Amino acid sequence: MATSPFTVIIPKQLAEAKLLSSNVPENDYPVWSSATTYATGDMVIMTTGVHKVYKSLTSGNLNHQPNLDPINWVEVSPTNRWKMFDQSGGTVTVNPSTIQFTIEADRVNSLAFIDILATSITIVGTVGATEFYNQTFEIQDRAIIENWYDYFFAETFRATELVVRDIPSLIGANLTITVTNLYGNAQVGTFIFGNASSVGATQYGARAGITDYSRKSTDEFGRTTIVERAFSKTMDVNLWV
């Protein structure tokens, strides 16, 4: 028995030139310099064309370009500005109060925001000087309600995902997106933009979860250490196609 249409967003890659502006600074660590000697454990970033954080694996590390030298450097993550665009779980872009950015979004009709911490998200679409879309989505409080007591007193939490599928697909469009959190840092784990397509209808019994790459170890005295790493979300669903 079918329950609802199964829709996927076919994502587009965000090339460097298509990120027109961002209020998230790219200053996680000093920018790598070929003239600087780095010690073991030193952290640097590469910006133009790379947008990654690297950690030095050796001492006396001089003039070894991080993205081309896996012997002296290890890639840690994207820079804070670009974490939300890498389409992987476990990396999060964070900025005080707001994250605002503008992208080229030629013929895009859908956006998805995953692992967000926000009170609202505003999307403004323009072609040249003409505004064709302007919507603000309030990120609602939620609670687990099982009885009347929960209805009045259950602790609430905000939704962590937003999917928008009503954007006019126009040639030459730009989208300016503002993620606002009135109560602290704004956060976006994954931002996806592209075109939505229905591929079938779901059946009952869908299951969702994560694949966690963290590691847990216990020593001979029973002390347990957890090393937090990235994760990816998973879903298992049967479809009528």
C-alpha positions in Angstrom: 0.0 0.0 0.0 1.5 3.4 -1.0 1.6 6.2 1.5 3.0 9.3 -0.2 5.1 10.4 -3.1 8.9 9.8 -2.7 10.7 12.9 -3.9 14.4 13.5 -4.2 16.3 16.7 -4.8 18.9 16.2 -7.5 21.7 18.4 -6.1 23.9 20.9 -7.9 27.5 21.4 -6.9 28.4 24.8 -5.6 31.5 25.9 -7.4 33.6 28.6 -5.8 32.5 31.2 -8.3 28.8 30.5 -7.6 29.1 31.6 -4.0 28.7 35.3 -4.6 28.9 36.4 -1.0 28.9 35.2 2.6 28.9 36.8 6.0 30.8 33.8 7.5 34.5 34.7 7.8 37.0 32.3 6.5 39.6 32.8 9.2 39.5 29.5 11.1 43.3 29.4 11.2 46.1 31.3 9.5 46.3 30.9 5.8 49.1 28.5 4.7 52.3 30.3 3.6 55.2 28.7 1.7 57.5 31.0 3.7 56.4 29.7 7.1 57.9 26.7 8.9 55.2 24.7 10.7 55.6 22.4 13.7 53.7 19.2 14.3 50.1 19.9 15.1 50.0 23.4 13.6 46.7 24.1 11.8 46.3 26.2 8.6 43.7 26.8 6.0 43.8 27.1 2.3 41.2 29.4 0.7 41.3 30.1 -3.0 40.1 27.0 -4.8 40.4 24.7 -1.8 38.7 26.0 1.3 40.0 23.3 3.7 41.6 23.0 7.1 44.9 21.1 7.4 47.0 19.8 10.3 50.8 19.5 10.1 52.1 16.0 10.7 55.8 16.8 10.9 58.1 19.4 12.4 60.2 21.7 10.2 57.3 21.6 7.7 58.4 24.2 5.1 57.1 24.9 1.6 55.0 21.7 1.4 51.6 22.6 -0.1 48.9 21.0 2.1 46.5 19.9 -0.5 49.3 18.2 -2.5 51.3 16.7 0.3 49.7 13.9 2.4 53.0 13.1 4.0 53.4 16.4 5.8 49.7 17.4 6.1 46.4 15.8 6.8 43.0 17.3 5.7 40.8 18.0 8.8 37.6 19.5 7.3 36.3 22.2 5.1 36.6 25.7 6.4 33.7 27.0 8.5 32.3 29.0 5.6 32.2 25.9 3.3 31.2 23.1 5.8 27.5 23.5 5.0 28.2 23.0 1.3 30.2 19.7 1.5 27.0 17.5 1.6 28.3 15.3 4.4 27.0 14.8 7.9 29.1 15.8 10.9 30.4 19.2 9.5 28.5 22.3 10.5 28.8 26.0 9.6 28.3 28.2 12.6 28.1 32.0 12.9 26.8 34.4 15.6 23.1 35.2 15.1 22.9 34.9 11.3 24.4 33.0 8.4 23.7 35.0 5.2 25.0 34.1 1.7 24.1 34.6 -1.9 24.5 31.9 -4.6 24.0 31.6 -8.3 20.9 29.4 -8.6 20.2 29.0 -12.3 17.0 27.0 -12.9 16.8 25.8 -9.3 13.4 25.0 -7.7 14.2 23.3 -4.4 16.4 23.9 -1.3 17.1 21.7 1.7 18.6 22.8 5.0 19.7 19.9 7.3 21.0 20.0 10.9 20.0 23.6 11.4 19.9 25.7 14.5 17.6 28.6 13.7 14.5 30.5 14.5 13.8 31.5 10.9 15.1 31.2 7.3 14.5 33.9 4.7 15.0 33.2 1.0 15.0 36.1 -1.6 15.3 35.3 -5.3 16.3 37.8 -7.9 17.1 38.0 -11.6 19.1 41.1 -12.2 17.3 43.9 -10.2 13.9 42.1 -10.3 12.8 40.2 -7.2 10.7 37.1 -8.0 10.7 35.3 -4.6 10.7 36.5 -1.0 9.6 34.1 1.8 10.4 33.7 5.5 10.0 30.3 7.1 9.6 30.2 10.8 11.4 27.2 12.4 8.7 25.9 14.7 9.0 24.6 18.2 8.1 20.9 18.6 7.5 18.6 21.5 6.8 14.9 22.2 3.2 14.9 23.3 1.8 11.7 24.8 -0.7 13.0 27.3 -2.3 16.2 28.7 0.5 16.8 31.0 3.0 16.8 28.1 0.7 19.1 26.2 1.2 21.8 28.9 4.7 21.0 30.3 6.7 19.0 27.8 10.1 20.4 26.9 10.1 21.8 23.4 12.8 21.7 20.7 13.1 23.3 17.3 12.9 21.6 14.0 16.3 20.8 12.6 15.4 20.5 8.9 13.6 22.6 6.3 12.8 21.7 2.7 11.5 24.3 0.3 10.1 23.2 -3.1 8.2 26.2 -4.5 11.0 28.3 -5.9 10.4 29.4 -9.6 13.0 27.8 -11.8 14.4 30.8 -13.7 17.5 31.3 -15.9 20.1 33.6 -14.3 18.5 33.5 -10.8 20.4 34.4 -7.6 19.2 33.4 -4.2 20.1 35.3 -1.0 19.5 33.2 2.1 19.5 34.4 5.7 19.5 31.8 8.5 18.6 33.6 11.8 18.8 32.4 15.4 17.5 34.9 17.9 18.9 32.9 20.8 22.6 32.3 19.9 24.7 30.9 17.1 23.0 30.2 13.7 24.0 26.8 12.4 23.6 24.9 9.1 25.0 21.4 8.7 24.1 20.7 5.1 22.7 23.0 2.4 21.4 21.4 -0.8 20.1 23.2 -3.8 18.8 21.6 -7.0 15.6 20.3 -8.7 13.0 18.1 -7.0 11.8 15.0 -8.8 9.3 12.3 -7.7 10.6 8.8 -8.4 7.7 6.7 -6.9 5.5 6.2 -3.9 6.7 5.0 -0.5 5.3 1.9 1.2 4.8 1.6 4.9 7.7 0.5 7.0 10.4 3.1 6.1 13.3 3.2 8.5 15.8 6.1 9.1 19.1 6.2 11.1 22.7 7.1 10.9 26.1 5.5 10.1 28.3 6.8 12.9 32.1 6.9 12.3 33.0 7.7 15.9 35.2 5.2 17.8 34.8 3.9 21.3 37.6 2.1 23.1 37.9 0.7 26.7 41.3 0.2 28.4 42.2 -2.5 30.9 40.9 -0.4 33.9 37.5 0.0 32.3 37.9 3.6 31.3 36.0 4.2 28.1 37.1 6.9 25.6 34.9 8.1 22.7 36.4 9.9 19.7 33.7 11.8 18.0 33.8 11.7 14.2 31.5 12.4 11.3 28.3 10.6 10.5 26.0 10.1 7.6 22.2 9.8 7.6 20.6 6.6 6.2 17.1 5.7 5.1 15.7 2.3 4.0 12.3 2.6 2.2 10.5 0.4 -0.3 9.0 2.2 -3.3 6.4 1.6 -6.0 8.2 3.0 -9.1 
